[in-house]
Amino acid sequence: MNPDIVIIGSGIGGATVAAGLAGSGAKILILERGERLAPTPQARDTKAIFLDGHFRPKEMWREAGGQRFNPGNYYVVGGNSKLFGAVFLRYRREDFSAMEHYGGVSPAWPFAYAELEPWYSRAEQLFRVRGELGDDPTEPHHSVPYAFAPVPDEPPIARARQELKALGLHPASLPLGVDIDAWLAGGRTGWDAFPNTGAGKMDAETAPLAAALADKDIELATGANVGHLELSPDGRAIAAVHYRHRGQTTKVSPKLVILSAGAIMSSAILLRSPSPKGRGLANASDQVGRNFMNHNSVAVLAIDPRRRNDSVYQKTVMLNDYYLSGGKGGRPLGNVQLLGKVDGNVLAANVRLAPRFALDWMAGHSVDWSLVSEDLPDPESRVMVDGDEIVLQWRRSNMQASDELKRVMSANLRACGYPIVLTRLIDKRTPSHQCGTVRMGLDPATAPLDVFCRSWEHRNLFVVDAGFMPTSAAVNPALTIAAQALRVADHIRHADLARS
Ligand SMILES: Cc1cc2nc3c(=O)[nH]c(=O)nc-3n(C[C@H](O)[C@H](O)[C@H](O)COP(=O)(O)OP(=O)(O)OC[C@H]3O[C@@H](n4cnc5c(N)ncnc54)[C@H](O)[C@@H]3O)c2cc1C
């Protein structure tokens, strides 16, 4: 194939932009480093997933000035979404404006919520999102309601929802891309952090990639690992994409290049690409790799020794009462959502020294929550490359919001009747909500990309993945990446960029 467009990466950004370009007549080659995940017994085994790290990449990164670590960054067809929790939340309307946080100002996006709203609706349809409007006080305007009813609460969770309501709070159903019957047919487990090897979870492979590959002009090459991009002699375009495919080094020269390797790997590819000034491509602003964000997430186990929690999947409720303010003029704190049901193996992977029977007992009696607070952009929070190695210098920010949310929710959960509330900040090894490293903006001096994710410097280069996000907000990123990917695809079609 001699493609018009090459898309690098088949995750949420890459697969969704491909789906948006399907039927355009453009010949598209998707280069994906990983392979398709095959069904195996390990895919539903918490020991294999959480304790043995069976699905983690055989790769080490380094913390700046510190230790090497094995990152939870997944190179398979569908990318990180193969293991995601399938929460498809919209950023709130306020997230698009500048907002004062405890840790500083979260800057405005280069456009308002209304610009992305129609694309959110289309993304929800593409991922067959299930949910219910009307219960969440922070819910932004939806021009199209959810097409499917929410995934039902299991009995212990229905009770937990009522307990929060009784405190005067506003729990709501998590919008989810999960067909619960199809998922449970593959094994009675939750789906959050489990690899999807069937059809129960709407991830990048099962939803947009499947839609894209129905177009005979779109092809997927797996095992195709992109190393760098080559600049044209005038420096204004990408002349070629260099990659290794099944042991061979090769290159391809399309009209358009869409880089969608994920926030960390896309910035690494740009930084590694040869350039006249030696600081990588699309980087006149010196912002490539900078402003790395990853939510501050706290896991909470609310334990009532008198009641067992026999839920299988659990993850159906969220709470946004503290999203915009902690109350009484307080600053935003963040989003609260259920985790997938934990078991002794999940706990043992995080708390190595506790006796196993204690962990099993705790997991059997806990309702498990995640508290998600916004991480703010900071140029010194950054991805760097050192030869083949990724060096991650994540400077967490806004921890006061995270601490305050932990304090408020611990009190609420005790008031709900859980006398033991245990909390733990999620560590740095899993950059699950990575974003911000190739941000878009109105000014080429401060952002590598324009509002359609096109490089200000290289006319045929787009970066469409979590890297484009100017802020992390405090909701899960996938739906916002997908909505913008559909918006970018529409722009490419209408401007006829694949032909010029
Ligand atoms: C455990 C877990 C749970 C999560 N839960 C949620 C959730 O419930 N809701 C939500 O919104 N988000 C969730 N996320 C985050 C979500 O998965 C990511 O935000 C999303 O997948 C990012 O999309 P992306 O396109 O930026 O990158 P990815 O989806 O990761 O895609 C990047 C792709 O590029 C490929 N690639 C990388 N380097 C190269 C290369 N050199 N050459 C070729 N291909 C390459 C990768 O293999 C991958 O397929 C979760 C993530 C994890 C890990």
The ligand as a Gaussian input file, in Angstrom:
#p B3LYP/6-31G(d) Opt

LIG

0 1
 C       -5.515000       0.430000      33.851000
 C       -6.061000       1.619000      33.116000
 C       -7.371000       2.040000      33.346000
 C       -7.874000       3.150000      32.667000
 N       -9.197000       3.476000      32.811000
 C       -9.721000       4.480000      32.074000
 C      -11.120000       4.740000      32.081000
 O      -11.900000       4.058000      32.722000
 N      -11.585000       5.766000      31.329000
 C      -10.742000       6.554000      30.588000
 O      -11.207000       7.527000      29.982000
 N       -9.427000       6.304000      30.534000
 C       -8.902000       5.277000      31.236000
 N       -7.576000       4.981000      31.127000
 C       -6.750000       5.836000      30.276000
 C       -6.967000       5.544000      28.786000
 O       -6.744000       4.185000      28.522000
 C       -6.017000       6.439000      28.008000
 O       -6.303000       7.789000      28.336000
 C       -6.155000       6.281000      26.506000
 O       -5.982000       4.951000      26.097000
 C       -5.112000       7.172000      25.855000
 O       -5.301000       7.152000      24.467000
 P       -4.068000       7.488000      23.535000
 O       -4.538000       7.424000      22.142000
 O       -3.424000       8.713000      24.038000
 O       -3.000000       6.321000      23.846000
 P       -3.180000       4.739000      23.810000
 O       -4.624000       4.385000      23.816000
 O       -2.345000       4.144000      24.865000
 O       -2.604000       4.341000      22.396000
 C       -1.250000       4.485000      22.022000
 C       -0.949000       3.406000      20.987000
 O        0.278000       3.693000      20.350000
 C        1.036000       2.491000      20.235000
 N        2.446000       2.872000      20.158000
 C        3.230000       3.381000      21.134000
 N        4.459000       3.625000      20.678000
 C        4.470000       3.263000      19.373000
 C        5.466000       3.268000      18.360000
 N        6.709000       3.706000      18.607000
 N        5.139000       2.817000      17.123000
 C        3.882000       2.368000      16.843000
 N        2.892000       2.333000      17.793000
 C        3.191000       2.790000      19.022000
 C        0.685000       1.730000      21.502000
 O        0.986000       0.348000      21.401000
 C       -0.810000       2.018000      21.601000
 O       -1.574000       1.098000      20.867000
 C       -7.035000       3.877000      31.783000
 C       -5.720000       3.452000      31.552000
 C       -5.230000       2.332000      32.207000
 C       -3.816000       1.900000      31.925000

